[in-house]
């Protein structure tokens, strides 16, 4: 049982996730990902794509409510590879 519900069938694949900052610096992470089988159950319930703690642990999250506008941003603390802009 996960956040999106029960996923009976999935495949594990090796992946490289990349995230680019506004000014162009790109951070890369090597990580296994679980890919849910798309079938009638997932089509009806919708299975969200989520980042897990294995990625989020490399970032600091900042949250500030400013004049009823909410600001959420992340600061990268580490990555497997970082390439400047």
Number of C-alpha atoms within 10 A of each C-alpha: 7 8 9 13 13 13 15 9 11 12 9 10 10 10 12 11 13 13 13 14 13 8 8 11 12 16 18 16 18 14 14 13 16 13 13 16 14 13 9 9 14 16 10 8 11 12 17 11 10 8 9 9 9 10 14 13 13 16 15 12 12 10 10 11 9 8 6 7 8 9 10 10 10 13 11 15 10 15 16 11 11 16 10 10 10
